[in-house]
Amino acid sequence: MTLMQVNATPHDQPQRPKPVTMSASDQAVLTSIYRYPVKGLSAEALDAVTLVAGDTIPFDRAYAIENGPGRFDPDAPRHLPKISFLMLMRNGRLAGLETTFDEATRTLTICRDGRQVARGDLSTRLGRQMIEQFLAGYMASELRGPPRIVQAEGHSFSDVAEKCLHIVNLASVRELERSLDRPVDPLRFRANLYIDGQAPWSEFQWVDEEIAIGEARLKVFARTDRCEATNVDPANGARDMAIPATLARSHGNTEFGVYATVVSDGIVKMGDRVLTAVAASG
């Protein structure tokens, strides 16, 4: 596929468009897709998803749990720091819960050790109360007040203000495993898209560039600065690693993965090739 890229002079005089082609660098492929319907709770795997320009994966971080009285106003939603909500960086106990979300009914089901412990329709006050009551007991020692599930149409409770997707390169995960000398579950990074077949750390070169996955096109805009949440084992909630510290020691920063915005609609599915933009010479 071919893109057209127009560069402006300092006086905004148009120049001849420079053709940009999409190249299958190192045969990179999309290996898995995840969303997190409720911020801080478990991942939901998807086989395929339709991406829309300027939006997240549907229902990704669509809900969050305020830790006691909060500042989120559903009538005037705005980005708030993640410490306003229950999240793994401070509330590792959340990793002990397995959740599923039915987008057709907006129903969240919470299980613990394979047993259902709460279920509620998040579109209704009663349904949210069922989930909140469970969390009030389960998270009692870490709460500043009654937990409250919050949501606003079209709002995403991402760690960054932009509506975006988070991408992690599995080759970089394997390099990190070598630094730590132990296996690393990629779900520690809570990414939306995991790719493989690319060289380690090559995803950092995509910043300010476009990539194509399946029918969609995305613009990578930033590296991801990692926090202490990555130290939490997503299977049991144990704080058993020092990933940001390891990255800082081995690479001089705590960056891992990249953020990208959707710039062209399309369906993406597991196994799709990842194409990177390469400007033609001449």
C-alpha positions as CSV (number, residue, x, y, z in Angstrom):
1,M,0.0,0.0,0.0
2,T,1.2,3.5,-0.7
3,L,0.8,6.7,1.3
4,M,1.4,10.3,0.2
5,Q,3.4,12.5,2.5
6,V,3.5,16.2,2.1
7,N,6.2,18.3,3.7
8,A,5.8,22.1,4.1
9,T,8.6,24.7,4.0
10,P,8.9,27.2,6.8
11,H,6.6,29.4,4.8
12,D,4.1,26.6,4.2
13,Q,4.8,26.5,0.4
14,P,3.7,23.2,-1.0
15,Q,6.3,20.8,-2.3
16,R,6.0,17.8,-4.6
17,P,4.4,14.9,-2.5
18,K,7.0,12.3,-1.6
19,P,5.7,8.7,-2.0
20,V,5.9,6.5,1.1
21,T,5.5,2.8,0.9
22,M,4.7,0.3,3.6
23,S,7.4,-2.3,4.1
24,A,7.0,-5.7,5.8
25,S,10.1,-5.2,8.0
26,D,11.5,-8.5,9.3
27,Q,8.1,-10.1,8.6
28,A,6.6,-8.8,11.8
29,V,3.1,-10.1,12.7
30,L,0.4,-9.3,15.2
31,T,0.3,-12.2,17.7
32,S,-2.4,-11.1,20.1
33,I,-5.0,-8.4,20.9
34,Y,-6.2,-7.4,24.3
35,R,-8.5,-4.9,25.9
36,Y,-9.1,-3.9,29.5
37,P,-12.7,-3.0,30.0
38,V,-12.2,-1.9,33.6
39,K,-9.0,-0.1,34.4
40,G,-6.8,-2.2,36.8
41,L,-8.7,-5.4,36.2
42,S,-7.7,-8.4,34.0
43,A,-7.2,-8.5,30.2
44,E,-9.7,-9.8,27.7
45,A,-8.2,-11.5,24.6
46,L,-9.7,-10.8,21.2
47,D,-9.3,-12.6,17.9
48,A,-10.0,-9.5,15.8
49,V,-11.2,-6.0,16.3
50,T,-12.4,-3.1,14.2
51,L,-10.4,0.0,14.8
52,V,-11.8,3.5,14.2
53,A,-9.7,6.6,13.6
54,G,-9.2,8.7,16.7
55,D,-10.5,6.0,19.1
56,T,-9.3,3.1,21.3
57,I,-10.1,-0.5,21.0
58,P,-13.8,-0.6,21.7
59,F,-14.4,-0.7,25.5
60,D,-10.7,-0.5,26.4
61,R,-10.4,1.2,29.8
62,A,-14.1,2.2,29.4
63,Y,-14.6,2.0,33.1
64,A,-12.6,2.7,36.2
65,I,-12.9,2.3,39.9
66,E,-12.5,5.4,42.0
67,N,-10.7,4.8,45.3
68,G,-13.0,6.7,47.6
69,P,-14.3,10.2,46.8
70,G,-13.0,11.2,43.5
71,R,-12.8,14.1,41.0
72,F,-14.2,12.4,37.9
73,D,-17.3,14.1,36.6
74,P,-19.2,11.9,34.0
75,D,-20.9,15.0,32.7
76,A,-17.6,16.8,32.0
77,P,-15.0,13.9,31.6
78,R,-11.3,14.7,31.6
79,H,-8.1,12.8,31.9
80,L,-7.1,12.3,35.5
81,P,-3.9,10.7,36.9
82,K,-4.1,7.0,37.5
83,I,-3.7,7.3,41.2
84,S,-7.3,8.6,41.3
85,F,-8.4,5.0,40.6
86,L,-7.7,1.5,41.8
87,M,-4.7,0.2,39.7
88,L,-2.0,-2.3,39.8
89,M,0.8,0.1,40.6
90,R,-0.6,0.5,44.1
91,N,-3.2,-2.2,44.3
92,G,-1.6,-5.4,43.3
93,R,-4.4,-7.4,45.0
94,L,-6.5,-6.7,41.9
95,A,-4.4,-9.2,40.0
96,G,-5.9,-12.0,42.1
97,L,-9.2,-11.4,40.2
98,E,-10.2,-12.8,36.8
99,T,-12.8,-10.8,35.0
100,T,-14.9,-11.1,31.9
101,F,-17.0,-8.4,30.2
102,D,-20.0,-8.9,27.9
103,E,-20.2,-5.8,25.7
104,A,-23.7,-6.7,24.5
105,T,-25.1,-6.6,28.0
106,R,-22.4,-4.5,29.7
107,T,-22.1,-7.2,32.3
108,L,-18.9,-7.7,34.3
109,T,-18.3,-11.0,36.0
110,I,-15.5,-11.3,38.6
111,C,-14.1,-14.7,39.6
112,R,-11.5,-15.6,42.2
113,D,-9.7,-18.9,42.2
114,G,-12.1,-20.0,39.5
115,R,-15.2,-19.2,41.5
116,Q,-17.6,-16.4,40.6
117,V,-17.7,-13.8,43.4
118,A,-19.6,-10.9,41.8
119,R,-21.6,-10.1,38.7
120,G,-23.3,-6.9,37.6
121,D,-24.6,-4.9,34.6
122,L,-22.3,-1.8,34.6
123,S,-24.9,0.2,32.6
124,T,-27.3,0.1,35.7
125,R,-26.9,1.5,39.2
126,L,-27.8,-1.8,40.8
127,G,-25.3,-3.7,38.6
128,R,-22.5,-1.3,39.6
129,Q,-23.5,-1.6,43.2
130,M,-23.1,-5.4,43.1
131,I,-19.5,-5.0,41.9
132,E,-18.8,-2.1,44.3
133,Q,-20.0,-4.1,47.3
134,F,-17.6,-6.9,46.5
135,L,-14.7,-4.6,45.9
136,A,-15.5,-2.8,49.2
137,G,-14.8,-6.0,51.0
138,Y,-12.0,-7.4,48.9
139,M,-10.0,-4.2,48.8
140,A,-11.0,-2.9,52.2
141,S,-7.4,-2.5,53.5
142,E,-6.4,-0.3,50.5
143,L,-9.5,1.9,50.1
144,R,-9.7,5.6,51.0
145,G,-13.5,5.4,51.0
146,P,-16.3,3.4,49.2
147,P,-15.2,2.4,45.7
148,R,-17.3,3.8,42.8
149,I,-17.4,2.6,39.2
150,V,-17.2,5.5,36.8
151,Q,-17.7,5.9,33.1
152,A,-18.6,8.5,30.5
153,E,-19.6,7.9,26.9
154,G,-16.5,8.0,24.6
155,H,-14.0,8.4,27.5
156,S,-11.0,6.2,28.0
157,F,-9.3,5.8,31.4
158,S,-5.9,5.3,29.8
159,D,-2.7,6.3,31.6
160,V,-2.3,9.0,28.9
161,A,-4.7,11.7,27.8
162,E,-4.7,10.6,24.1
163,K,-7.1,8.0,22.8
164,C,-4.6,5.4,21.7
165,L,-3.4,1.8,21.7
166,H,-0.4,0.4,23.4
167,I,2.0,-1.8,21.4
168,V,4.6,-4.2,22.8
169,N,7.3,-6.1,20.8
170,L,7.8,-9.6,22.1
171,A,11.4,-9.6,20.9
172,S,12.0,-6.8,23.3
173,V,10.3,-8.9,26.1
174,R,12.8,-11.7,25.3
175,E,15.7,-9.2,25.6
176,L,14.3,-8.1,29.0
177,E,14.1,-11.8,30.1
178,R,17.8,-12.1,29.4
179,S,18.6,-9.0,31.5
180,L,16.5,-10.4,34.4
181,D,17.5,-14.0,33.8
182,R,14.0,-15.2,34.2
183,P,10.7,-15.4,32.2
184,V,8.6,-12.3,31.9
185,D,4.8,-12.6,31.3
186,P,4.1,-10.1,28.5
187,L,0.8,-9.3,30.2
188,R,2.7,-7.4,32.8
189,F,2.8,-4.5,30.3
190,R,-1.0,-4.5,29.8
191,A,-0.6,-3.7,26.1
192,N,-3.4,-3.8,23.5
193,L,-1.3,-5.2,20.6
194,Y,1.6,-7.7,20.9
195,I,3.8,-8.1,17.8
196,D,6.6,-10.5,17.0
197,G,9.1,-11.0,14.2
198,Q,10.7,-7.5,14.6
199,A,14.2,-6.9,16.0
200,P,14.3,-6.0,19.7
201,W,13.7,-2.4,20.5
202,S,13.0,-1.6,16.8
203,E,9.6,-0.3,17.8
204,F,11.2,2.8,19.2
205,Q,12.2,3.8,15.7
206,W,8.5,4.0,14.8
207,V,7.9,7.1,16.9
208,D,6.4,9.8,14.6
209,E,6.0,7.2,11.9
210,E,2.9,5.3,10.6
211,I,2.5,1.6,10.6
212,A,-0.2,-0.6,9.0
213,I,-1.7,-3.6,10.7
214,G,-4.4,-5.5,8.7
215,E,-6.7,-2.9,7.2
216,A,-5.9,-0.2,9.8
217,R,-3.2,2.4,9.9
218,L,-1.7,3.8,13.1
219,K,0.6,6.7,14.0
220,V,3.2,5.9,16.7
221,F,3.6,9.0,18.9
222,A,5.5,8.1,22.1
223,R,7.5,5.5,23.9
224,T,5.9,4.1,27.1
225,D,7.4,5.1,30.4
226,R,7.0,2.1,32.7
227,C,5.8,2.3,36.3
228,E,5.9,-0.1,39.2
229,A,2.7,-1.9,38.0
230,T,5.0,-4.0,35.7
231,N,6.6,-5.5,38.9
232,V,3.2,-7.2,39.7
233,D,2.7,-10.8,38.5
234,P,-0.6,-10.6,36.6
235,A,-1.4,-14.2,37.6
236,N,-1.3,-13.8,41.4
237,G,-0.6,-10.1,42.3
238,A,2.9,-10.8,43.8
239,R,5.4,-8.0,43.5
240,D,8.3,-10.2,42.3
241,M,10.3,-8.2,39.8
242,A,12.0,-4.8,39.4
243,I,11.3,-4.1,35.8
244,P,11.6,-0.3,35.7
245,A,14.8,-0.5,37.7
246,T,16.2,-3.1,35.4
247,L,15.4,-1.0,32.3
248,A,17.0,2.0,33.9
249,R,20.2,0.1,34.7
250,S,20.5,-1.7,31.4
251,H,19.2,1.0,29.0
252,G,19.4,4.3,30.9
253,N,15.6,4.8,30.9
254,T,12.4,3.1,31.9
255,E,10.7,3.0,28.5
256,F,9.2,-0.2,27.1
257,G,6.6,-0.4,24.3
258,V,5.0,2.5,22.3
259,Y,1.7,4.4,22.1
260,A,-0.1,4.8,18.8
261,T,-3.2,6.5,17.6
262,V,-5.5,5.1,14.9
263,V,-5.4,7.3,11.8
264,S,-7.3,5.0,9.3
265,D,-10.2,2.7,10.1
266,G,-10.0,-1.1,9.6
267,I,-10.2,-4.6,10.9
268,V,-7.1,-6.1,12.5
269,K,-6.8,-9.7,13.5
270,M,-4.2,-12.1,14.9
271,G,-1.7,-13.1,12.3
272,D,-1.9,-9.8,10.4
273,R,1.4,-8.5,9.1
274,V,2.8,-5.3,10.6
275,L,4.0,-2.9,7.9
276,T,6.2,0.1,8.6
277,A,6.5,3.3,6.6
278,V,9.6,3.8,4.5
279,A,10.0,7.0,2.4
280,A,11.1,6.4,-1.2
281,S,14.4,8.1,-2.2
282,G,14.9,10.6,-5.0
